Amino acid sequence: MTNFKKKMASALAVVTLFTASATSLTASASNFLGDLNNDNKVDNTDVTLLERYFKKENVNINRGNADINGDGRISIADLVSLKKMNVTNSNKGSEISCTAKNNTVLSAGQKLTSPDGKYYAIMQYDGNFVVYYNSPIGRVVVWHTYTAGNSGAFLALQQDGNLVVYSEKSKAIWYTRTGIRPFADYKLSLGNDGILRLTRKSNNQQRWCSKNNPKEESKAARDRVNSGHLYSTMDEAAKDFIIAYNGISVCENREYGTSIAKVGNKYKITEVVYGPVRTNEDGDLGEGWDTICNAEGDLVAYVHTHGQATCSANLVFSPDDMNTRFEYAYLGNAYGEIYRYKEGDPQYSYDDYYKKGIASGDKIATLPQYVYLY
């Protein structure tokens, strides 16, 4: 990392700019740096307000958002930073490039967007670099650098072939370990599959990728489920079923279900069934649903998904979803959460579930990367 730090001396000054498709970013007015007039965006209006403030004109500004460099006071340095934010806080398209002579930086608020618009990778103000999927009912985290809590951090695509997240004080806090000599031209791109790829431009050789491929993981889980794989625990079997089918369930908006049978000291998924596309009316779950409640073997648990249901009561488990033959039941909901319910447990109230939408079960996992993709 020694060479990387030396090269970052010029990285802050040399920022490669690309054509912007937007002039502002939407965010919360209460804590979005640069949003001086609380209109949920940073634009020329905010720049003008700060200029008028320094001219001692009678203007109202959000003083907390005006202290952009975080030194506890509002100064001309903040105006300089605000003007830079207004120019650079924009969509960079689907890729950025660096040359053998210059690094390229993504500052807080800047992002890449996949060509089809379904994914974007953003350098967040909290210091985390995150890939999101724009789902029908909200954004889903697909991959990130786990660097939140580092306000002022930035991402650098370096001429040595390394991709690095630096703290505000230019300390490397995450990197791809792909640095190599001699220096060359590189690019970082975001594909329609939601995967970030770092490649050398001269020969298109891939140096690194984010490897967030939920389709492959979901397919592998379905292969295990359908091949009669034996799991060590009941939870492990239920999670694998939900990884395998929850994405399909949400995309198709229909419920999928199965039961878990105990085989010796192992656990096995029984027949997989699914219901019709969900509507606003309650109806029959479809042919074959009863088969999972009457499968052969020592049945111990029931597992199902809930499609795109956004009603609070439909996002969690209810006692009515339990068949009395099963001791446990599992649910995968539209947010990738997995709940486990134990038959007869007195802590779960149907009234809490039905009237308040309180989860009638224990959340044992959250798998957002498998929610919408399969």
N, C-alpha and C positions, 0 to 999 in steps of 0.2 A: 504493500500500500504506500510505500515511501514515494515512488514515482508518481502515483496517482495524486497525492497531496501537493507535490510540487507543481503538477500541471494545472491544479485547480486555482492557482493564483490568478490566471487569466480567464478562467471559466466564467466568473461572474461578470466580467467586462465584455466577453465575447459571447453573445447570445444570438443564435441563428433564428431569425424571425420568418414566419411563414404567413401566407395569406389567411386572414381570419374570416370565419363565417359568421361571427357574432361580435358585437362590440361590448357586451357586458355579460356578467354571470349572475344568475339568480341565487339568492341565499337568504338566510335569516337576518332580518334587520338588526336584531338585538346583539349579534356578535360577529357580524361580517365586516372585517377590516376594510376601510375605504368607503363604506356606505354611509355617507355623512347625512343624507336626507331621509334615511330609513325607507327607501322605496324598493328595497330588496335587490339592488343591483349597483354596480360600480360603473359610472360613465362620466361624460364630460360635465354633467351637472354637478357632480361631487367635486371635480377639479375646480370648477368655477366658484363653488361655495367656499372652498379652502382659500382660494386666491382672494376672495372678498373678505374672508376672515382676517387675513394678514394685512389687508388694507384698512382694517379696523372699521369695516362697515357693519351695520346692525343685521347680522344673519344668525340663524339658529343652526347649529351643527351637532351631530352626535360625537361628542368629544372623545368617548371611548374608542370609537371606530376611526377617529382622526389620528390617533397615536399609532401609526402604522409600523414604525420601527421598534415600538415597545420600550422606549427609554423613559417613559413616564411624563413626557412633555410633548407639546405640539410645536413643531418647528418647521423651517423651510425644508429640512431633510425629509419630513413626512410628505410635503407637497411634491418633491422630486419622486419619491417612491410611489405616490398616488398616480402621477402622470405615467410612470412606467407600468403600473398595474393596469391602467386604462388601455394601454397599447398592447400589452402582452397577455392579459388574462383572457384568452380566447382559444377557440378550437384550432389545433394545429393540423387538422386533417388526419389521415390514417398513419402517417409516419413522420419521423424527424431524422435528420442526418447530421453527421459530423465529418470533418475532413481530417487529413493527417496533420494539419496545422492548428485546427481549432476544435475545442469541445463545444457541445451544445447543451444547454440547460433548460429543463422544465421547472419553472418556478411555481409556487403555490397558486392554484386556480387554473393552471394550464392543463390541457388534456389532449389525448388522441381519441379519434372516433373511428370505429370500423367502417369500411366502405358502405355496408348496408345499414349503418346507424343503430344496430342492435346492441352494440357494446361501446363502452368508452373507458379509457384509462386516465385517471386524473391524479395529479400531484396535489393532495389535499392540504389545507391550512394546518391540520394537526400533525403533518409530517409523514403521513402514510401515503404510499403510492398504490392505488387500488384500481382493479378492473371490475366494472359493473356491467350487468346485463339489464337492459330496459325491458322488464317483463310487463304483461298486461295489467298487473295490479301493484306495480312498484318495482324499484330497482333491487337487484340481487347481487351481493358480493360474490365474485367468481374467483378472484385471486388478489393477494396484497402482500406487501413487504413487511408487515408487522412492525412498522416504525412509528405508529401513532404516539403522541406525547412529545413530539419534537417540532414545536412551532417554529416556522422559519426555515425548515429543511427544504432541500431542492434535489432534483434528479439530474444527474450529469451523464450524457452519452459521450464517452471519451475516445480520443484518437488512438488509444492503446487497445481498444476493443472491450473495455470494461464499462458496465452500467452500474452507477453508484448513487446511493442516496446519502447526501451529506447533511449534517446538522447545520444550523445557522452559523456556527463557528467553523465550518468546513472540516468537521471530523466525520470520517466515513462511518456510517451506522448500518449500511446494508450494501452488498455488492455481489456481482455475478461471478467473480473470480475468473474472468475471461481475458484479462490483460495480457498482451503479447507484443513483442517488438518484431519488425519495425512498425511505426505508426502507419495507419491507413484510413481510408474512408469507410465509415460504417453507417448503418441505418437501423432504427428501431421502428417496427411496424406492428399494428394491431389488425389481425385478420377477422374475417366474418365468423370464425369459430371461437372468437374471444381469446385467442392466444397471442401473447406478445412474442415477437421474434427479433433477435439481434443478429444481423447478417453483415458480412463484409461485402461491400458494393462491387468490388472488382470481379469477384467470382460467385457471388450470391451464396457463399458458404455460411451456413448457420452456426453461430457461436454459442447461442443460448436461446431457450424459449421458456415460457412460464409454465408449460406442461399442465395447464388446467384444462383437462379434457374430460368433462363429466360424461360425455357420450360413451367413451370407452369404459369408464368405470361402471356406468349404469349397465352397459351391455355385458360386462364381465359378471356383474351381480346377477343378471337375468340368467346367464349361462349356469351359474352355480345353483340358483333356485330351481331351474328346470332340469338339472341333471341329478337331482336328489342329493345334493351335498349335505354332509352331516356337520352340524355346528356344535361348538363346545358349550354354548350357553343359549338360553331362550332369547335373551336380549340381542345376541349376535345374529341369530336367525331373523328376528323381526327387523333389525336395522338393515340387513342385506336385502330383505324383501322391499323395504321402503326406498332404499337406494335404487333398486331395480325398477320399481313401478311408479314411484311418486311423481317423477317428471312427466311420464306418460299420462298419469291421472290428471295432473294440472292442465297439460296441453289439450287433452281431449275433454276435460271437464266431466269425467265419469269416475265412479268409485271402483277400485280394485281391491280384492280381498283374498285371504288364504287362512289356513289354520296351521298350527305348529304341532307336530306329533313328537312324542319322546320315544327314541329308539335306543334302548339300553341306557347309557349315560350320555347320549348325544341327542341332538334335536334336528328335525327335518321339516322342511316346508312341504305342505300337501298341495292339492290342486289349486291353480290360480284361476280366479274367475273375475268378471267385471260386469258392471251394470250399464244401463243406458246413459246417454248424455243427460246431465242434470238439467232440470228446469226449475221454475219457481214452485212447481207443484210436487208434493211428495208422491212417490209412486213405487211400483215394484222394482226391486233391485235387479231383476232380470233372471233369466233361466240359468240354472247352475249354481246360484248363490247358496242354496241349501246343501249342496254337495260338500262344501268346506266345513259345514257343521256336522256332517255325518261321514267324514272320511275314516278310512281304516286306521287303526293304531291307537295309541294312548294319547289322545288330544289334550293339550295343556294350555293353548293360547289361540286367540283369534287376532288377526292383523288386517287392517284395512286403511284405505286412503280416502280423501274427501274432495278430490278435484279442485276446482277453482273457488269453492264456497268461501265467501267473505263474511257472511253473517257470523257474529261472534259465537253463537251456539253451535254452528257447524264446523268451527275450527278446532273444537276440542271433543273429548269423549263424554258420552252420557251413559248412565247405567242401562238405558234402553238399548244401547249398542252391544251390550254384553249378552251372549248366549249363556244360559245357566250351566251348560256343560263345561265351560271354560273357566279356569281359575284366573287367568290374566287376559288382557286385551291390549293391543297396541294401535296407535293411530298416527299416520303421517298427514300433516295438513298442508295448506297452500303456502305456508312460510317455511317449509322444510323442517318443522319441529316434529319430534317424535315423542308421543306421550304413552305412558304405560299405566294401565288401570288394573287394580286388584279387586276381584269380585267380593262384595260384601264389606269393603273397607269403610268404616263409619265416618272417616274424615271427608268423604266426598258426598256432597249434597246435590240432588237433582235440581233443586230450586236454584242453587248457586250456578249450576251449569246453564239451565234453561233461561233464567231471568237475568243473570248478570254476565253470562259468558265466561265464567271462571273455569279454568281447565280442571276437569274432574280426573286428574291423574298426575303422575310425576313426569316432568320433562326429562328424558334421558339423553337427548342429543338434538342438535340442530345441524342440518345438512343443506344450507342454502344453495350450494353449488349444484345440487341435484334436483332442484325444485322444478325448473322449467325446461331443462335440456335433456334430451334422450337420443 
